[in-house]
Amino acid sequence: YKKNGNEDEFYNSLVGAKKYAQESKDIFAIANSGLHLGDYYAKLKLYKQALEEYFIVLGFVKDKFKQENLQKIETRINNIKQIIGDGEFESISNIYCK
């Protein structure tokens, strides 16, 4: 996440990895790439985009992963909730948590 002039390249590789993972239908690769992209957004304080990635991953793996792994995703979500507040969190979560 260091700013060294290669942010676009790093972002493009994260997006490319996510696309490749989705095409492969490998559940662990899909989850991993989505979480990495979410973490990237969170580091840039793009919290809405980070939450979108985390909610998508959580929805995809909720019946496939062990509880301890689900808690790691939920921790990321809750950390952002603490930062952005309940109101903004609710408006984003309502889209993904139906």
C-alpha positions as CSV (number, residue, x, y, z in Angstrom):
1,Y,0.0,0.0,0.0
2,K,3.0,2.3,-0.2
3,K,2.6,5.2,-2.5
4,N,5.5,4.9,-4.9
5,G,3.9,5.8,-8.2
6,N,2.6,2.3,-9.0
7,E,-0.8,2.5,-7.3
8,D,-2.6,2.1,-10.6
9,E,-0.6,-1.0,-11.5
10,F,-1.2,-2.4,-8.0
11,Y,-4.9,-1.7,-8.2
12,N,-5.1,-3.2,-11.7
13,S,-3.4,-6.4,-10.5
14,L,-5.9,-6.7,-7.6
15,V,-8.8,-6.3,-10.0
16,G,-7.3,-8.7,-12.5
17,A,-6.8,-11.3,-9.7
18,K,-10.4,-10.9,-8.7
19,K,-11.6,-11.4,-12.2
20,Y,-9.4,-14.4,-12.7
21,A,-10.6,-15.9,-9.4
22,Q,-14.2,-15.4,-10.5
23,E,-13.6,-17.1,-13.8
24,S,-11.9,-20.0,-12.1
25,K,-14.8,-20.5,-9.7
26,D,-12.3,-21.2,-6.9
27,I,-14.1,-20.2,-3.7
28,F,-10.9,-19.5,-1.8
29,A,-9.4,-17.5,-4.6
30,I,-12.6,-15.5,-5.0
31,A,-12.8,-14.7,-1.3
32,N,-9.1,-13.9,-1.0
33,S,-9.0,-11.6,-4.0
34,G,-12.2,-9.8,-2.8
35,L,-10.7,-9.3,0.7
36,H,-7.5,-8.0,-0.7
37,L,-9.3,-5.5,-2.8
38,G,-11.5,-4.5,0.1
39,D,-8.3,-4.0,2.3
40,Y,-6.8,-1.9,-0.5
41,Y,-9.9,0.3,-0.5
42,A,-9.9,0.6,3.3
43,K,-6.3,1.7,3.3
44,L,-7.2,4.4,0.9
45,K,-10.2,5.4,3.1
46,L,-12.6,4.4,0.4
47,Y,-14.8,2.8,2.9
48,K,-17.9,2.4,0.8
49,Q,-16.0,0.4,-1.8
50,A,-14.3,-1.6,0.9
51,L,-17.6,-2.5,2.5
52,E,-19.0,-3.5,-0.9
53,E,-16.1,-6.0,-1.4
54,Y,-16.4,-7.4,2.2
55,F,-20.2,-7.8,1.9
56,I,-19.9,-9.5,-1.5
57,V,-17.3,-11.9,-0.1
58,L,-19.3,-12.6,3.1
59,G,-22.5,-13.3,1.1
60,F,-20.6,-15.7,-1.1
61,V,-18.9,-17.7,1.6
62,K,-21.3,-17.5,4.5
63,D,-22.4,-21.2,4.2
64,K,-19.0,-22.4,3.0
65,F,-16.4,-21.1,5.5
66,K,-15.8,-21.9,9.1
67,Q,-17.1,-19.5,11.7
68,E,-13.6,-18.3,12.6
69,N,-13.0,-17.2,9.0
70,L,-16.4,-15.5,8.8
71,Q,-15.5,-13.6,12.0
72,K,-12.4,-12.2,10.3
73,I,-14.6,-10.8,7.5
74,E,-17.1,-9.5,10.0
75,T,-14.3,-7.8,12.0
76,R,-13.2,-5.9,8.9
77,I,-16.8,-4.8,8.4
78,N,-17.2,-3.7,12.0
79,N,-14.0,-1.8,12.0
80,I,-15.3,0.3,9.1
81,K,-18.7,0.7,10.8
82,Q,-16.9,2.3,13.7
83,I,-15.1,4.7,11.4
84,I,-18.1,5.8,9.2
85,G,-20.9,5.7,11.8
86,D,-24.2,3.9,11.9
87,G,-26.1,6.1,9.4
88,E,-23.7,5.7,6.5
89,F,-23.1,2.0,7.4
90,E,-26.8,1.3,7.3
91,S,-27.3,2.8,3.9
92,I,-24.5,0.7,2.5
93,S,-25.4,-2.5,4.3
94,N,-29.0,-2.3,3.3
95,I,-27.9,-2.8,-0.3
96,Y,-26.0,-6.0,0.4
97,C,-27.7,-7.5,3.4
98,K,-31.2,-8.2,2.2
